Amino acid sequence: MQWTELVVFSALFLLVTVLGFVAARWRAGDTLDHLDEWGLGGRKFGSWITWFLVGGDLYTAYTFVAVPALVFGAGATGFFALPYTVILYPIVFLPLVRMWSVSRVHGYVTPADFVRGRYGSHWLALLIAITGIVATMPYIALQLVGLEAVLRTMGLNGSGVLGHLPLFIAFVILALYTYQSGLRAPALIAFVKDILIYVVILVAVVYLPAKFGGWGQIFDTAQAKYDASPAKSDGILLNADNQLQYATLALGSALALFLYPHSLTGILASRGRNVIKRNMVALPAYSLLLGLLAMLGFVAISAGVKPITNQATGRADTNTIVPVLFGNEFPSWFAGIAFAAIGIGALVPAAIMSIAAANLWTRNIYKEYLKKGATPKQEAKQAKIASLVVKFGAVAFIVFIDPQFSIDLQLIGGVMILQTLPAVAIALYTRWFHVYGLVAGWVVGMGWGMWLLYNISTPDIKDQVTGKVVTAGRPHFAGSALALDKLSLFGWHPFAGSAVQVYVGIVAVVANLVVAVLVTLIAKRLHVFNGTDETDGDDYHVDEDSTRVKPVATAH
């Protein structure tokens, strides 16, 4: 047990717990028994609060744990997260402003609400809602992985059920203050989280490289490690086999991120269009931190870091790379602060994600199918209960999937949420797609994507000297990178013999779009009714600090 680190970690964890409960009274409306107040913070967050909230939502334990761990194990491929967060904001700048406007006018809380209004189809909205909930589960699980990596590094690394007890306690506390305070809790805690993260990163990227001979020496050491590895795709530079994977990972992740319900929750909670525009300009500042953090994977190689063995599985836990690096190289008190930054960086997005999933359940399943006449108070109650269920449902992904790299949890969720691209993002600008085409495209994209993920396997990696298994292989769900020679179309292998890899999400969403186009053309040819649209012409300007809506004349 590392008692100094544990005491500092616990003190900061206690601080954010108190803030979580106090947040119920922060900028509170008349009551929290309304979904707008509990699930969207009253839709009145300004630029600074939105910046911290959305930043805390998007830059998570994924940033601190998963990306450096992938760089440590696979090299340059892990840097896909950097171009992904660079191209993201120009892509989503205008769609998010329009989504906010339409949602404010009609009182939409979820992307499925928008789809319901756009196409008048409760079945399509149901598919979008289910996709959002299920895709969010592995993302919450990624936060669990990050928090558990820190707990293991501090010595809380038991086996069996008791080995997970500290993690369960932390998430029970998270569940309680989220239940009470709603979105205000992670919004307030995000201030503490981001301050801790900036301090830790700035110290780490200055202090650690100097300790190990500078970046040149660090890169040389990393390349020597990759040269000795039997894997063909690692190295400090990309090669012919993983360049396409890198590009498709970056593009697919950028398209997917703001399709996640939790990302839209932070946007819909803002009070105006100008708030969103300022944030799309300012949020790339986090990308600088992400790039610096990714390089800590190389620093860990120079430091000779060995991942902690998971006593429950007997395998090395690569997600502990950065916590172990901090624990070995920093003074105990500062390591405790660093561990708290990672832990709180897991709690903030986990809270927002569970709230977003709960909103989907309440508005698009409970109210649509179980209790159509639900009052605002009943909606809020359902959302609070659902947020508890979602948090602990995410634990199942840890138990049953147990991926080699925790980042695969986010990438698996990305394959799922990408299948909502035609019905949510593209539908913001056109209703050309027929609702039957969107449903058929979703079925094909989701089905094929999950089948491809299921069949991705990895072999055991053995130490060349001792012959012992260093990394255990997996027969299924071993990642999100598909070798093109495994891609088949009704038994035809168009890329037979190719070792090039591609992100499954891009393959699946292309299939989705092709099927959606074909079915739409057939439906239009047959003059099949395409539902109603209550959002037509909703290009609105909403005054800052006001709920007054003024339609703006728009050419259609």
N, C-alpha and C positions, 0 to 999 in steps of 0.2 A: 504494500500500500504506500502510495506517495502522499503523505499526509499534508504537507504544505500546499501542494497543488490542489488537493481535494478540499481543503479549507477555503482557499481563495475561490475556487470554482463554486463551492456551495454558497459562499457569501454573495457572489454576483448572481447566482441562480435565484437566491432568496430575494434579491433586489428586484429582478424582473418579475418574479411571482407577485410581489406586493404591487408593482406597477400594473400587472395584469388585472388584479382585482380592483385597484383604484380607477382604472380606465373606464369602468362602468359609469362614472360620474363626470368623465372628461368630455367636454363639448356635447353633453348628453341632451337629447330632445325631451319631449314630455314623457316618453315611455320607451323602453326597449322591447316591449311586446308588439313590435311591428317589424316586418322583414327589412324595410328600408333603413330602420334605425339599427337593428341588431346585425344584419348581414351586409349593409353598405355604409354604416357610420353616418346615416342621415343624408348621404350624398352631398356633403358640404366640406370635404377636405380641400385645403388650398395647395399651393405649389410645393411648399416645403414638406408638408405632411405626406402628400402624394409621392414626392420624390423618395422619401425614406420608406414609405409603405411599399411602393412598387419595387424599389431597389431591394428591400428586404425580402420581397416575394420572389424576385428573379435570381438574385445572387445569394445562394443558400449554402447548405452543407455540401452541395454539388460543387461549389466554388472551392471550399477549403479542403475537402476530402477526395472527391471523386476525380476531378481533373488532374491534380498532382499525382494521384495514384495511377491514373492511366498513363501519364507521361513517364512515371517511374517504370512501369511495366512494358509500355509499347513505344515510348519515344515521341517523335514529332506528331504522330496521329492525334495525340491528346490535345494539341494546340488548335484543333478544329473549333474549339469553343471560342477562340478569339475572333476570327473572321465572322463567325456566326453572330456574335453580339455586336459586331460592327455593321453588318449589312441589315441587321434586324430592324433598327429604328427607321431608316428611310422607307423600308417596305411597309411598315405598319402605321406610319405617320398619319396619312389621310383616312385609311379605313377605321382607325380607332376613334378619330374625331367624329366620323359619321355614325359609328356604332353608339357613341355616347349620346349624340343628338337624338337618334331614333329611340333609344332606350329611355331618355329623359322624357320625351314627349308621351310615350305610351306606358311608362312605369315598368319597363322591362328590368328584370333583376339578373337574368341568365341569358346565355346565347341561345338556349332552347326556346326561351320566350320570344326572341326575335324571329326564329325560324317558324314558330307557331303563328306569329302575326304575318310573316312574309308570305307563307304558302297556305295558311289556313289548315294545315295538316297536323293533327295531334300525334299521328303515328311517326311522322318524320321528326317531330319535336321530341318524341319519346326516345328515338334512336340517338339523337344528339345528346339528350340528357344522360342516358345510360353510358354512352361513350365517354362523356365528360367525367362521370363518377368513377368508372372503372380505370380510365387513363390516369386519374389523379391518385389512385391508390398506390401504384409503384413510386410516384413522385414523393408522396408522404413517406413511403418506406425508405426512400433515399435519405430523408432527414433522420429517420430512425438509425440507419447505418452510420451516419456521421456522428450522432450523439453516442451511439454504442462504442464506436472506435475510440472516442475520448475517454469513456468510462473504463474501457479495457486498459488503456494506457496508464490510467491512474491506479490500476491494480484490481479493479472490479471485474474480474475475468473468470468467474466461476463457470461450472458446467451445469447442464440440465436446466430446469425451470428457474432455480434460484440464481443462475448466472445471468438471467435477463431481468431479475427483480429491480435493480436500480433504474433500468430503462423504463419499466412499467410504472414505477413511482413517478419518474419525471413526466411521463405522458398522462398520468392521472391528474397531476397538478396542472399541466397544460390544458387538459380537457375541462377542468373545473373553472379556470378563469376565462377560457373561451366561451363556455356555457353561459357564464354570468355577463361578460362584457362585450361579446361579439367582436366585430372587426376593430373596435377601438383598442382592444388589448394588443394585438400585434402592431397596430399603427403606433402606439405609444412606446412599446418595447423596441421597435425598429430603430429609434433614436439611439438607445444604449448599444444595440447590436452593431450599428454602423460605426459608432465612435470606437468601440473595441476593435473592430475589424481593421479600420484604417491605422490605428496605433500599432497593432501586431504586424501588419503587412509591411509598413514602413520600416519598422525595426528589423524584421526578418530579412528583407531584400538588401539592406545595407550591412547588417552585422554578419549574417551567415556567409555570403560570398567572400567577404574579407577574411573570414576565419579559415576558408578552404582554398586560398590561393587565387581568388578572383574567378571571373566567369570563364576565362579561357581554359584554366585548369579544370574547372567543373565540367565543361563540355567535352574535353579530352577524356576525362574519366568515364563520363557517361557513354561516349562512343566506344570505348574499350569494352565496357560491359555489354553493349549491344552486339559488338563484333563476336563476342564469345557465346552469344545466345544462339540456340538452334532455330529460333523463330526467324522467318524471312521478312517480316513486315516492320520490325522495329529498327530504331536508329534515330540520330538527331536530325536527319533529313528524310523527307518522303522519298519513296521509290516508285517505280512504274506500277507496282501492284496495289499500292494504297493511295495513290493520288486521287483517283475517282472516289474512293471511299471518303477521303478527307473533304472533297468538294461537295459531295452529296450529303454528308453529315452536316456540314455548315449550312447549306441551303435548306435541307429538310428541317433542321432544328429551328432555323429562323422563321420558317413558315408555320411551324407548330406552336411556338412559344405563346403567342397571344391568342391562339385558339383554345388554350387551356382555360377552364372556367375561373381559376384563381387569378390569372393575369387580367382578365376582363373585370373581375370583382374590384381590383385596385383602381382600374380606370373609371368604372361606373361610380365609384365612391367619390370622385373628384367633383368639384362644384362648377366647373366650366370648361369650355373648349380651349380657352387660352392656357388653362392649367395643364391640359394634356399636351399641348404644343410645346410649352416650356419644358416639360418632362422628357419628351422625345428628343429634345436638344441636349438636355443635361444628363440623362441617364447613361450615355456612352462613357461618362467619366468612370463608371464602375468597370468598364472593359479594360482600362489600364491596370487596375488591381488584379483582374482575372489573369492577364498575361504574366504579371509578376509572380502570382501564386502558382501558375502552371510550372514555372521554372524551378519551383521548390522540389519538384519531382527529380530534376537533375541534381539539385543540391543534396537530396537524400542519398543519391548514389555515391557522391563524393564522400559523404559522411559515413558511409558503410552501414546505413540503417537496415535493420532486419525487421520485417513485420512481425507483429505478435501472433502467436499461434492461438487460434480459436479452440478452446478446450472442449467445446461441444462437438466440433467437427474434426478436430485434429489437423486442420489445414491452416496455412499461413494466411492471415487476414491483411491483404494489401491495403485496405482502407485505413489502417493504422499508421501508414508511412509518415504522414505529416505530423500527427500527434506525437509519435515516437521521436521524430526529428526535433520538435520543439522541446520535448521532455529531456532529451539528451544534451541539447546545446544551449538552452536558456537557463538562467537561474530559476529555482523552484517557484518563487513568487510570480515571476513573469510568465513561466510556463502555465501556471494556474490561470492567469489572465487570458493567455492564448487559448487554453482549453475552454474557458467560458465563452470566448468569442465564437468558437466552433459550435459549442452546445446551444448558445442563444441563436446563432445563425441557423440552427436546425429548427428551433421552436417557433420562430416568427413565421417562416413559410408554411410549416406544418399546420399552424393555426389558421392561416388564410386559406390554405387548400381545403381544410376540413369544412370551413365556413362556406366556401364556394360549392363544394359537393353537396352540402346540406341544403343550400339554396336550390340546387337542381332537383333534389329529391322533393322538396316542399312544393315548389312552384309547378314542376312539370310531371310529377308522378302522383304525389299525395293529393294536391288540389285538382289535378286533371282527372284522376281515375278513382280516388278513394273518398274524397269529400269536396265536391265541387263548390259547396257553399261555405267553405272554411273562412272564418273571420281572421282579421290580421293577427289577433292574439293567438289563435290556433296555429296559424302559419309559423309564427315565431317560435312557438313551443315545439312544433315538429322539427324545425330547423335546428334548434338547440339539441334535441335528442339525436337527430341524424348526425350532427357533428361529432358526437361521442362515438357513435357506431363506426363512422368512417375512420377515425383515428386508429381504433383497435383492429379494424378490418385490414388496415395497411400492414399490420404485423404478419398477416398470412403470407405476404409477398416475401418477407424475410425468411420465414420458416420453409416455404415450399419452393421458392425460386432460387434463393441463395446464389446470386450470380458471382462470377469471378471478379468482375469490377463493378462497384456500386453504380457507376455511371450507366451501366446497362439497364438499370431500373428506369432511369429517365428516358433512355432511348427506346425502350419497349413501350413506354407510355406515349412517346412521340409518334410511333407507328400508328397507334390507335387514334390519337387526337387528330392526326393529319387527314383522316378519313372524313372529318367534318369540314374540311376546307371548301368544297363546292357549296355546301348548304349554308355556311355561315359567312365566310369572307367574300367569296365570289358573288353570293346573293345580295351583298350590300350594294352592288352596282348593277346587277341585271337579274331579271327573272326568266332568262331564256331557258334555263334548265327546267325540265318538267319534274314534278315531284316524284313521279315513278322512276325517272332516270336517276334522281338523287338517291332514292332508296336502293335501287339496283346497284348503283355504283358503290354505295356504302357496304352493301353485302359482299360484293366481290372484293373490294379493297381490304375490308376487315378480315374476311375469311382467308384470302390469299396471304395477307401480311402475317397473320397469326400462324398459318401453316409454315411459311418460310422461317419465321422465328423459331418455331418448335423444332425444325429440322437442322438448325445450326448447332454444330457440335465442335468441341475442341479436344485434342488428345492430351494425355499427361505430358508435362514437361519435366524431364529428369536432369539432375546434375550430372554433367559429363564426367566428373571425377568419381563421385561416390555412387552414382547410379540411382540415388534416391529421388523420389518424386518431389519436385520443388513446387509445382502447381498442378493440382489435380484437374484432369479434363472433365468435361460435362457432355452427356449425350444429347441434351436438349436445352433450348433457351440459353445457349452459351454466349450470346452476344447479339449484335444487330447488324454486323457486317456480313453480307452474302457474297460468296465467291461466284462470279458470273458463270463458271462452268457447271454450277449446281442449279442454275436457272433453267427451267424447262417449261415449255408451252405444249400441253397435251402430248408429252413424250418427246417433243422436239427440243434439242439443246442447241440454241443458236450461237452460244459462246463456248462450245466444248473445247476443253484444253486450256482455257484462259484462267490465270491465277488472280486477275484483277478483281477487286472487291467493290461492292456498292452498298449504300445504306438501304435497308429493307423498306424504310418508310417511303422513300422516293419511288421505288418499284411499285409499291402497293397503291400510292395515291395516283400514279400514272394510270394503272389499271382501273382505278375508281373513275377517273375522268373519262377514259375511253368508253367505258360501259355507260356512264351517265350521258355522254353525247349520243351514243348509238340509240339508247332507249328513248331519249328525248326526241330524236329525229323521227323514230317510229311513232311515238305518241302524238307528235304534232301532225304527222301524215294522216293519222287516224282521227284527228280532231278530238282527242281525249281531254276532258275538262281538267284544268290545272289549278284549281282551288282559287281562293280569294287572297287579296293583298291589302291589309290595313295600313301598310307602311309606305305606300306609293307616294312619291313626292316629298318624303320626309327629310329634306335637306334644311335643317332648322338652325337658327342662331338663338342661343339661350344666353341672356344677359348674365355676366358674372355676378355672383352673390345674389342671384334671383332665380325663381322658378318660373318666371314669366316666359312664355314661348311665343316667338314671332316667326311665322312661316316666311321663307325667302323664295322668291320666284326663281325657278330652276328650269332650264331647258331639258326636255326629255326626248 
